[in-house]
Amino acid sequence: MKCLVTGCAGFIGSHLAEALIEEGHSVRGIDSLTDYYSLSIKEANLEVLLNNPNFDFHREDILSCDIEALLDGVEAVFHLAAQPGVRASWGKTFDIYVDANIRTTQRLLEAALEAQPRFVFASSSSVYGDTDRIPMREGDPTRPRSPYGVTKLAAEHLCALYHSNFGLHTVSLRYFTVFGPRQRPDMAIHRFLLSVLDGSEVPLFGDGSQTRDFTYVEDIVRGTVLAASSGNTGGVYNLGGANKISVAQLIDIITQVAERSPKFVEKELQAGDVRATLADTNSALNDLGWSPKYSIEDGLRKEFEWLRKCLERGIIGKK
């Protein structure tokens, strides 16, 4: 099967592209290599892929590329390209989020109408916002607390519209706090582990009682691949690690794994941050045959080792 992976140089996208190739598929990848974080990290993410004859890389922007040529022969689209970050999505940068998260999704969906590939969209638990309904179920109200969450929900709605109006096979996946090797440097686990390794100070937002459903990247990739061949068309599925871990508990686990504690600077909880997330994954189990396999401890060990090697190679810290 020929697959298109958007955002293929990113954290999850690079893992997904490698997994698809390992399963025998050919992958066309597109990534504009924005400067949201260090290009050296994205280039390292692509190293294995660029040496594989079954990978075809396009450094382009989805909004300006030859979209028909990009989708030529493609049987499955995995749309992971996005502008990430809850805290950065306020104010003047909102235009970037509209372009990267909404307009790119619409352009891909429109171009997909002719060939009718299976279209898997990577959404986010941020669409739920703050809620007393824990665990979060796909049918629960969606009330995002950040502009980022609003753009991901809008893209979900576009997928549903193109399915209901034109019969396009779409599946939207709500990822819950993904971690593991190649995790973005603005994410908490990456920053905590880096603090352990280089002694840098890391901001600790809130009092540590807020909880997250941490999901290991290989579990996310497996669920994403399954969504291209199973699940209800037009459907939405949670992919979460089935754990409810507070930031304080996470720090304790990191200290055990790394045998040192991060250095913190206490900060107030930021606008858009939610108090708790936890996924109900029964729909993913029933329809996709998916459930998480990795524990938080095993995943942290893998990310810690990856980060240590990145520091040794000088990849982390470059612009």
N, C-alpha and C positions, 0 to 999 in steps of 0.2 A: 504494500500500500504506500502511496506517495502522500506524505504529510507536510503541512505547513505549520511551523512553530513560530509565532510572533514573540518578540522579546527573548530570542534564543540565547543571547549573551548574558541574560540575567540569572539570578539565583535559581529559581525554579525552572525557568525555560531551558537552561543549559543541561540540567539534570534530565528533564523530559526528553530533549532531543537525543541525548545519549541512550536513554532507555528504549526509545522507539527504534533506534538503529540496532541496538542489541537484540531486539525482537524480530529483526529482519526487514524493517521498513526503510524506505528512503526518506530523507528529511530535507526540506527547503526551509532555511531559517532566515528571518529578517529581524534586524535590530538597528536602530539609528545610533546606538552608542552615545546616548545623551550623557551630560556631565553631572547628573544628579549625585553620583559618587564616582570614585576614581576609575578611570578607563583601564588602568593596569589590572584591576580586579576582573573587569569584564573580559579583557583580553586573555587573562589566565583561564577564565571559565570556558573560553572557546578553544583552548589549546588542543584538547583531545579531538574535538569535532572537526577542526580544520584539517586534520591529518587523515580523515576518514573519507573515502571516495563516495560514500552514500550520503554525504552532507554537502549541501549547496548553500553558501552563505551570501546574503545580500545586505550590505550596509546601506540602508535606505530608510526613509520616513514613509510610513504607510499612507499618509495624506498626500504625498507627492509622487509616489512610485507608479510604475506601470502596473496597475492592480490586476488587469486581465492576465498579463504575462506571469505575475506572481502566483495566481491561482490556477494557471494552466496545468491540467492533469492531476490536480490535487484532489484526493478523496476524503481527507480529514483535515480540518483546520483546528488548531489548538491556539486560541487567542489569549496569550499571556502578557502581551505588550501593554504597558500602562505607566502612568506617572504615580509612583507610590508615595506614601507618607501622609498620615492623618494631620500631624502638627504643621506641616509645610503647606497645607492646601488652602489656608486662609488668605484673604487679601489679594494683592496684585497677581499672585501666582495662580489664581483660580483659572485664568484663561488657559494655562498650560494643561491643567487637569481636564478641562472641557475638550481640548483638542486631542490629548493623548488617550483619554478614557471613554469619551462619548463619540466624538467625530470619527476616530479611527475605527471604532466598532461598527458604526453605521456604514462606513465605506466598505469594510470587509463583507458585511452582511449583504449589502446591495450587489456587490460583485459576485457573491457566492450564489445568487439566484439562478444563474444560467447552469452551472455545473452541479448544483445541489450537493455539495460535500456535507459530511457530518461536521457540525460546528460546535466546538466545546469552548465555553467562555469561562475564564478564571475570574470569579467574583470574590467577595470578601465578607467576613463576619461583620465588618463595619456597617453593613446595610441595616443591621438590627438596631444599632444604637444602644442606649441604656434601657434595660428592661428588667422587670421583676420575674419574667418567665425564664426560669433556668431549669433544665437545659433549653436552649433555643431550638425551636422547630421551624421547618421551612414555611409552614402556614401562619406563623406568628406575624403580628404587625411589624412593619419595617419603618423605623424612625431614626435615620442616621443622625449622628451628632457632629459630623464634620463634612466639609465640602467634598473631601475625598469619598466618603461613604455615599454621598448624594450622586456623584458621578458613576460609581460602580453600580448603584441601584438603577440609574437611568440606562446604563448599558444592558443590564439584565432585562429591563422592560423592552428595549429594542430587540433583543434576542427573542423574547416571547412574541412580539409583534410580527417579526419576520416568519416565525413559525405559524402563528394563527392565520396570517393573511396570505402567505405564499407557500406554506408547507415545508419551509426549510427545517431540516432536522437540527434543532439546537438543544444543548444542555448547558445550564449554568451551574457552576460549582462554587460554593461559599467556603473559601479556605479560612481556617482558624489558626492564627499565629504560627506560621511555618518557621521552623528552625532547622539547622544542620549546616554541613559544609557549604561554603559560598554564600552564606547568609549576608544580606546587605549590611554595611557598616553602621547604618543609622539605627539598626534594631537592637533591642535591649540585650539579648543574650550575647550577640557579637561584642557589644561594648563592655559588658560585664567580664567576658572571657579575656578580652584584650587588656582590660585593667589588671587582671591577674598576671598576664604575661609581661606587660611593659611598665606596670606601676602607675599608669595614668589614672587621673580621677574621672569618674563617670557620674553623670547626674542621676539621682534617684527621685523620680517624680511621684509625689504622693507619700503616704505613710507605709507603703509596702503591703497593705491589706487587699489591694485590688487583685483580682484573679484572672487568669487566662487559661484557655484550652490550648496547650502547646502541641503542635503536630509535626512530626519528623518529615523531612522533605521526601524521603523515599516512599513513605505512605501516601503523601499527596500525589506524587508522580504516578503511583500505581492506580489510584482512584481516577486520575485524569485520563490515563490510557483506557481504563475500563469504560469510561463515560462515552467514548467514541463508538463503542460497539454494543452498549447496553443502556438501560435506563429509559424512562419515558421521554419521548421527544417533546420538546417544549418545557421539560421539567427543570426543577431546581433542587440541588442536593447539598447538604452540609458535609464537609470533610473535616473532621476534627479528631484530636488525639484521645478523646474520652477521658480527659483528666481535668481537674479543677485545682490549679496550683497558684497560690498567692506569690507575689513578687518576693516577699520575705522567705517563703519556702524555697523558691527558685534560687535565691542567693545561698541558702544553706546547702542545697544540692550542688551548686557550682563549687562551693568551698570544699565539699567532700571530694568531688571529681578532680578538681585542680590542686587540692591540698593547700590552697591559699584563698584569702577572701578579697574581693574587689574593693577598691577605694571609692567612697561615695561622697558626693556633694548633694545635700538634700535640696529639692526643689518642689514648688507647688505643683499639684496636678494640673496638666495643661488642658486648654480648651480643646474639646473633641474627644478626649480620652474617656473611655467607659470604665465602670467599676468592675464589671465581670463579664466573661464569655464562657460558654460551655455548649458544645454541640450535641444535639440529639442526632445520632447517625443511623437510626433504624431504617430510614428510607434508602440510604446508601447501601446498607447491608441487604435489604430485601430486593432492591432493583438493580444494583450494580454488583452485588456479591462482594462488597468491600467493607473491611473493618481495619482499624489501625493495628499495627504489629509492634512498633518500636516503643520502648519505655523512654521517659524523659532522661534517665541516667545514661542509657546506651547512646542516645542521640547527642547528648552533651559531650560525651567522650569523643565521639567522631568529629564534632565541630571544633572542640578544643585542639585536637591533633591537627586538623586542617589549618586552623588559625596559626598554630605554632610553626608549621611548615611555611605558611605565607610570610610570616615575619622573618624566618631564616632566609627566604628567597628575596626579601625586600619588596614584595608585592604590596603589602599593607603599608600605608603611609605615603605612597606616591600619588601624584596628581594626574 
